[in-house]
Amino acid sequence: MHEIEQTTTLNPQVKDAAVKYVRHLFSQADESDFIRLLKKEAFKNVYKKMIVEPDEFMPQPRPSDIGPWEGPKPDTPRDFLKSKLVLPSLPQVLLEIQKVVKDPESSAGDLAAVINKDPKLVAAILRLANSAMFSFRTEVDTTSRAVALLGFRQASSLALGTVSLSLFKRSEGTQVLKVERFWKHAIACGVVAQEIAKLAGFHDSERYFVAGMLHDIGLYVIFESDKSLGADLAELARKNGNCLYDAEKELLGFSHGELGGVILQDWNFPKSLVLAASAHHNPEKAKKDPDAGIIHVADFISRALGYHLGLSPVLGVLDHEIYESFGVSGEMFIDMIPEVQKLIEEIFEILNPA
């Protein structure tokens, strides 16, 4: 933070408040070169937001119409799912996409035919195919053309992720989890994950984009299934100055990542997406699995850049052994941030479920 404190052309009071906020935000992270670079980027975003949206940094009182959580502590994520929990219903088009993907005899034409059954999905796939995410030389104006250019595996992954994002809907009444923020974080994590995968030379980078969009499904289910539980978790994280993961482990005994893995497994999603969700907050597992490792890093980076949920005062820990295993320098990623931010905004405009 020394470089930040040397900045003298800023409003002194706002600068001091932003420095203090960022220090606390990264209080559980180490002092590696990459973290120092991320702190500088975080300061820029926080300072600007403190100028234009100061209310966002005011203490958030518990909603008066949400009482304390009174549910019994579940033994496992599976026990939690067996309670009076109502999971989102899977759209028919998603089930058909899964069927096509699992059938070894399916063709690109079969996938295009399923996508064509849903006009919103068609529009999203075409806009994605024509976005800066791919930068094809010619305009993509049909679903079959999109599938042909993207390839069967990539096109099916994008279709799966696009439909899945529509599962996360605004709830009635008072919100503890701001769903718009959830959408933005999911897309930001997906974009960052894909860009890291590209820099690292990984194949099928679109699968990391989808994994990023789905990695927090367990968090959504926890907060939307019981708003009292969600409010208690957020309060506990703020009270202890910890990340939400720590509050979940203390109050529930498991994390939203573990719950998300169980949900995606039950929904017959690909194993790579199950692992990415279940282990993205578990560095020991993430070290052994590239999908979980990429999402572990992308989740931290996206929150550091301001695409967070506003539920906890700290970012938690970034495991540098995982990040360094990708062979991507901090400077390489920092140089890409302006383009990454533009891409996040573009993809959010395309996929925003609202």
C-alpha positions as CSV (number, residue, x, y, z in Angstrom):
1,M,0.0,0.0,0.0
2,H,3.1,2.3,0.1
3,E,2.6,3.2,-3.5
4,I,-1.0,4.2,-2.9
5,E,-0.1,6.4,0.1
6,Q,2.3,8.4,-2.1
7,T,-0.5,9.5,-4.3
8,T,-1.0,13.2,-3.5
9,T,-3.4,14.4,-6.2
10,L,-6.5,12.7,-4.6
11,N,-9.0,14.0,-2.1
12,P,-7.0,13.3,1.2
13,Q,-10.0,12.1,3.2
14,V,-11.3,9.8,0.5
15,K,-7.8,8.5,-0.1
16,D,-7.3,7.7,3.5
17,A,-10.7,5.9,3.7
18,A,-9.9,3.9,0.6
19,V,-6.5,2.9,1.8
20,K,-8.0,1.7,5.1
21,Y,-10.7,-0.2,3.3
22,V,-8.3,-1.9,0.9
23,R,-5.9,-2.8,3.7
24,H,-8.7,-4.5,5.6
25,L,-10.1,-6.1,2.4
26,F,-6.7,-7.9,1.8
27,S,-5.9,-8.4,5.5
28,Q,-5.9,-12.2,5.2
29,A,-3.8,-12.2,2.0
30,D,0.0,-12.3,2.0
31,E,2.3,-9.6,0.6
32,S,3.4,-11.2,-2.6
33,D,4.1,-9.1,-5.7
34,F,0.8,-10.1,-7.3
35,I,-1.2,-9.2,-4.2
36,R,0.5,-5.8,-4.2
37,L,-0.5,-5.2,-7.8
38,L,-4.1,-6.3,-7.0
39,K,-4.2,-3.9,-4.1
40,K,-3.3,-1.0,-6.4
41,E,-6.0,-1.9,-8.8
42,A,-8.5,-2.4,-5.9
43,F,-7.6,1.0,-4.6
44,K,-8.5,2.7,-7.9
45,N,-11.9,1.0,-7.9
46,V,-12.6,1.7,-4.3
47,Y,-11.6,5.4,-4.4
48,K,-13.7,6.0,-7.5
49,K,-16.7,4.3,-6.0
50,M,-16.3,6.2,-2.7
51,I,-16.6,9.3,-4.7
52,V,-19.7,8.3,-6.8
53,E,-21.4,5.8,-4.6
54,P,-20.4,6.6,-1.0
55,D,-23.5,4.9,0.5
56,E,-22.2,1.5,-0.6
57,F,-19.5,1.8,2.1
58,M,-21.9,2.7,4.9
59,P,-22.7,0.0,7.5
60,Q,-25.5,-2.3,6.3
61,P,-28.1,-2.9,9.1
62,R,-29.9,-6.2,9.2
63,P,-33.3,-5.9,7.5
64,S,-36.0,-5.3,10.2
65,D,-38.3,-8.0,8.7
66,I,-35.7,-10.8,8.8
67,G,-35.4,-12.5,12.2
68,P,-32.7,-14.8,13.5
69,W,-32.1,-18.2,12.0
70,E,-33.7,-21.0,14.0
71,G,-33.1,-24.0,11.9
72,P,-31.2,-27.0,13.2
73,K,-27.6,-27.2,12.2
74,P,-27.3,-29.8,9.4
75,D,-24.6,-32.5,9.6
76,T,-23.7,-32.4,5.9
77,P,-24.6,-30.5,2.7
78,R,-26.8,-33.4,1.8
79,D,-28.8,-33.0,5.1
80,F,-29.2,-29.3,4.3
81,L,-30.7,-30.2,0.9
82,K,-33.1,-32.7,2.6
83,S,-34.6,-29.9,4.6
84,K,-37.5,-27.8,3.3
85,L,-35.3,-26.5,0.6
86,V,-36.7,-25.7,-2.8
87,L,-34.1,-25.8,-5.5
88,P,-34.5,-23.9,-8.8
89,S,-36.2,-26.0,-11.5
90,L,-34.0,-26.9,-14.4
91,P,-35.4,-25.5,-17.7
92,Q,-36.4,-28.1,-20.3
93,V,-33.9,-26.7,-22.8
94,L,-31.1,-27.3,-20.3
95,L,-32.1,-30.9,-19.8
96,E,-32.1,-31.3,-23.6
97,I,-28.7,-29.8,-23.9
98,Q,-27.4,-32.2,-21.3
99,K,-29.0,-35.1,-23.2
100,V,-27.3,-34.0,-26.5
101,V,-23.9,-33.6,-24.8
102,K,-24.0,-37.0,-23.2
103,D,-25.0,-38.8,-26.4
104,P,-21.8,-39.8,-28.3
105,E,-23.7,-39.9,-31.6
106,S,-25.0,-36.3,-31.2
107,S,-23.9,-33.8,-33.9
108,A,-23.5,-30.1,-34.2
109,G,-26.8,-30.0,-36.0
110,D,-28.5,-31.7,-33.0
111,L,-27.1,-29.1,-30.6
112,A,-28.2,-26.2,-32.9
113,A,-31.7,-27.7,-33.1
114,V,-32.0,-27.7,-29.3
115,I,-30.7,-24.2,-29.0
116,N,-33.1,-23.0,-31.7
117,K,-36.0,-24.1,-29.4
118,D,-35.3,-21.2,-27.1
119,P,-35.3,-17.7,-28.8
120,K,-33.6,-16.1,-25.8
121,L,-30.9,-18.7,-25.9
122,V,-30.4,-18.2,-29.6
123,A,-30.0,-14.4,-29.2
124,A,-27.5,-14.9,-26.4
125,I,-25.4,-17.4,-28.2
126,L,-25.3,-15.3,-31.3
127,R,-24.4,-12.2,-29.4
128,L,-21.7,-14.1,-27.5
129,A,-20.3,-15.5,-30.8
130,N,-20.1,-11.9,-32.1
131,S,-18.6,-10.5,-29.0
132,A,-15.0,-9.6,-28.1
133,M,-14.8,-12.9,-26.3
134,F,-14.2,-14.6,-29.7
135,S,-13.6,-11.9,-32.3
136,F,-14.5,-14.0,-35.3
137,R,-13.6,-12.3,-38.6
138,T,-17.1,-12.7,-40.0
139,E,-20.5,-12.0,-38.5
140,V,-22.2,-15.0,-37.0
141,D,-25.8,-14.8,-38.0
142,T,-27.2,-18.3,-37.4
143,T,-27.1,-20.9,-34.6
144,S,-25.6,-23.5,-36.9
145,R,-22.9,-21.1,-37.9
146,A,-22.2,-20.3,-34.2
147,V,-21.9,-24.0,-33.3
148,A,-19.7,-24.7,-36.3
149,L,-17.3,-21.8,-35.5
150,L,-17.2,-22.4,-31.7
151,G,-17.1,-26.2,-32.0
152,F,-19.5,-28.7,-30.4
153,R,-17.9,-28.8,-27.0
154,Q,-17.4,-25.0,-26.7
155,A,-20.9,-24.2,-28.0
156,S,-22.5,-26.7,-25.7
157,S,-20.6,-25.3,-22.7
158,L,-21.7,-21.8,-23.5
159,A,-25.3,-22.9,-24.0
160,L,-25.2,-24.8,-20.7
161,G,-23.8,-21.8,-18.8
162,T,-26.1,-19.3,-20.4
163,V,-29.3,-21.2,-19.5
164,S,-27.9,-22.0,-16.0
165,L,-27.5,-18.2,-15.2
166,S,-31.3,-17.8,-15.7
167,L,-31.8,-20.1,-12.6
168,F,-30.6,-17.3,-10.4
169,K,-33.7,-15.1,-10.1
170,R,-34.6,-12.2,-7.9
171,S,-36.6,-13.3,-4.8
172,E,-39.7,-11.7,-3.5
173,G,-39.5,-9.2,-0.6
174,T,-36.3,-8.1,1.1
175,Q,-33.0,-9.3,-0.3
176,V,-30.0,-10.3,1.8
177,L,-28.1,-11.4,-1.3
178,K,-28.3,-8.7,-4.0
179,V,-29.0,-10.9,-7.0
180,E,-27.7,-8.3,-9.5
181,R,-24.4,-8.4,-7.7
182,F,-24.5,-12.2,-7.8
183,W,-25.0,-12.1,-11.6
184,K,-22.1,-9.6,-12.1
185,H,-19.8,-11.6,-9.9
186,A,-20.6,-14.9,-11.6
187,I,-19.9,-13.4,-15.1
188,A,-16.8,-11.6,-13.9
189,C,-15.4,-14.8,-12.4
190,G,-16.2,-16.6,-15.6
191,V,-14.5,-14.0,-17.8
192,V,-11.4,-13.8,-15.5
193,A,-11.2,-17.6,-15.4
194,Q,-11.4,-17.9,-19.2
195,E,-8.7,-15.2,-19.7
196,I,-6.3,-16.9,-17.2
197,A,-6.9,-20.2,-18.9
198,K,-6.0,-18.7,-22.2
199,L,-2.8,-17.1,-20.8
200,A,-1.9,-20.5,-19.3
201,G,-2.4,-22.2,-22.6
202,F,-5.3,-24.4,-21.5
203,H,-7.6,-25.9,-24.1
204,D,-11.4,-25.5,-24.0
205,S,-11.1,-22.2,-22.2
206,E,-14.9,-21.7,-22.5
207,R,-15.4,-24.5,-19.9
208,Y,-13.7,-22.2,-17.3
209,F,-16.0,-19.4,-18.2
210,V,-19.0,-21.7,-17.5
211,A,-17.4,-22.9,-14.3
212,G,-17.0,-19.4,-13.1
213,M,-20.6,-18.6,-13.8
214,L,-21.8,-21.6,-11.7
215,H,-19.2,-21.7,-9.0
216,D,-21.4,-19.9,-6.4
217,I,-24.6,-21.8,-6.9
218,G,-24.4,-23.2,-3.4
219,L,-24.2,-19.6,-2.0
220,Y,-27.3,-18.6,-4.0
221,V,-29.2,-21.6,-2.6
222,I,-28.2,-20.9,1.0
223,F,-29.1,-17.3,0.9
224,E,-32.3,-17.7,-1.1
225,S,-33.6,-20.8,0.8
226,D,-33.5,-19.1,4.2
227,K,-33.0,-15.3,4.4
228,S,-32.6,-15.5,8.2
229,L,-29.7,-17.9,7.7
230,G,-28.2,-15.6,5.0
231,A,-28.5,-12.6,7.3
232,D,-26.9,-14.5,10.2
233,L,-24.0,-15.6,8.0
234,A,-23.3,-12.0,6.7
235,E,-23.5,-10.6,10.3
236,L,-21.1,-13.3,11.6
237,A,-18.6,-12.5,8.8
238,R,-18.7,-8.8,9.5
239,K,-18.6,-9.3,13.3
240,N,-15.5,-11.5,13.1
241,G,-13.8,-9.7,10.2
242,N,-13.7,-12.9,8.3
243,C,-14.7,-14.0,4.8
244,L,-18.1,-15.6,4.2
245,Y,-16.4,-19.1,3.9
246,D,-15.3,-18.9,7.5
247,A,-18.8,-17.9,8.7
248,E,-20.3,-20.8,6.8
249,K,-17.9,-23.3,8.3
250,E,-18.6,-22.0,11.8
251,L,-22.4,-21.8,11.5
252,L,-23.1,-24.7,9.2
253,G,-20.1,-26.9,9.2
254,F,-19.7,-26.8,5.4
255,S,-19.2,-24.1,2.7
256,H,-21.3,-23.0,-0.2
257,G,-18.7,-24.6,-2.4
258,E,-19.3,-28.0,-1.0
259,L,-23.0,-27.5,-1.2
260,G,-22.7,-26.3,-4.8
261,G,-20.8,-29.4,-5.8
262,V,-23.5,-31.7,-4.4
263,I,-26.2,-29.7,-6.3
264,L,-24.4,-29.8,-9.6
265,Q,-23.7,-33.5,-9.2
266,D,-27.3,-34.2,-8.5
267,W,-28.2,-32.2,-11.6
268,N,-25.9,-34.4,-13.7
269,F,-23.6,-31.5,-14.7
270,P,-20.1,-32.4,-16.0
271,K,-17.6,-33.5,-13.4
272,S,-15.3,-30.5,-14.2
273,L,-18.1,-28.1,-13.2
274,V,-18.8,-30.1,-10.0
275,L,-15.2,-30.0,-9.0
276,A,-14.8,-26.3,-9.8
277,A,-17.7,-25.5,-7.5
278,S,-17.0,-27.8,-4.7
279,A,-13.3,-27.1,-4.3
280,H,-12.8,-23.4,-5.3
281,H,-12.4,-22.5,-1.6
282,N,-10.3,-25.6,-0.8
283,P,-6.7,-24.9,-1.8
284,E,-5.6,-28.5,-1.1
285,K,-8.1,-29.9,-3.6
286,A,-7.7,-27.0,-6.0
287,K,-4.0,-27.7,-6.3
288,K,-4.9,-31.1,-7.7
289,D,-7.6,-30.0,-10.1
290,P,-7.1,-27.3,-12.8
291,D,-10.8,-26.5,-12.9
292,A,-11.0,-25.8,-9.2
293,G,-7.6,-24.1,-9.2
294,I,-8.6,-21.7,-12.0
295,I,-11.8,-20.8,-10.2
296,H,-10.1,-20.4,-6.9
297,V,-7.8,-17.7,-8.4
298,A,-10.5,-16.1,-10.6
299,D,-12.9,-15.8,-7.7
300,F,-10.4,-14.0,-5.6
301,I,-9.3,-11.7,-8.5
302,S,-12.8,-10.8,-9.5
303,R,-13.8,-9.8,-6.0
304,A,-10.5,-7.8,-5.6
305,L,-11.5,-5.9,-8.7
306,G,-14.8,-4.9,-7.2
307,Y,-17.1,-7.7,-8.5
308,H,-18.0,-8.9,-5.1
309,L,-21.2,-9.7,-3.3
310,G,-20.9,-7.2,-0.5
311,L,-21.4,-9.9,2.2
312,S,-18.1,-10.0,3.9
313,P,-15.4,-7.4,4.8
314,V,-12.3,-9.4,3.6
315,L,-11.3,-11.4,0.5
316,G,-9.8,-14.4,2.3
317,V,-6.7,-16.1,1.0
318,L,-5.2,-16.6,-2.5
319,D,-3.1,-19.7,-2.7
320,H,0.0,-18.6,-4.7
321,E,1.2,-22.1,-5.3
322,I,-2.0,-22.6,-7.4
323,Y,-1.6,-19.3,-9.2
324,E,2.1,-19.7,-9.9
325,S,1.4,-23.3,-11.3
326,F,-0.4,-21.7,-14.3
327,G,2.8,-19.9,-15.4
328,V,1.0,-16.5,-15.6
329,S,2.8,-13.5,-14.2
330,G,1.0,-10.9,-12.2
331,E,2.1,-8.2,-14.7
332,M,0.6,-10.2,-17.6
333,F,-2.8,-10.2,-16.0
334,I,-2.7,-6.7,-14.6
335,D,-1.9,-5.4,-18.1
336,M,-5.1,-7.1,-19.3
337,I,-7.4,-5.6,-16.7
338,P,-8.9,-2.8,-18.8
339,E,-9.8,-5.2,-21.6
340,V,-11.1,-7.8,-19.1
341,Q,-13.3,-5.1,-17.5
342,K,-14.7,-4.1,-20.8
343,L,-15.4,-7.8,-21.7
344,I,-17.2,-8.3,-18.3
345,E,-19.5,-5.4,-19.0
346,E,-20.2,-6.6,-22.6
347,I,-21.0,-10.2,-21.5
348,F,-23.1,-8.9,-18.6
349,E,-25.2,-6.9,-21.0
350,I,-25.7,-10.0,-23.1
351,L,-26.5,-12.5,-20.4
352,N,-28.1,-10.3,-17.7
353,P,-31.1,-12.4,-16.7
354,A,-33.1,-9.2,-15.8
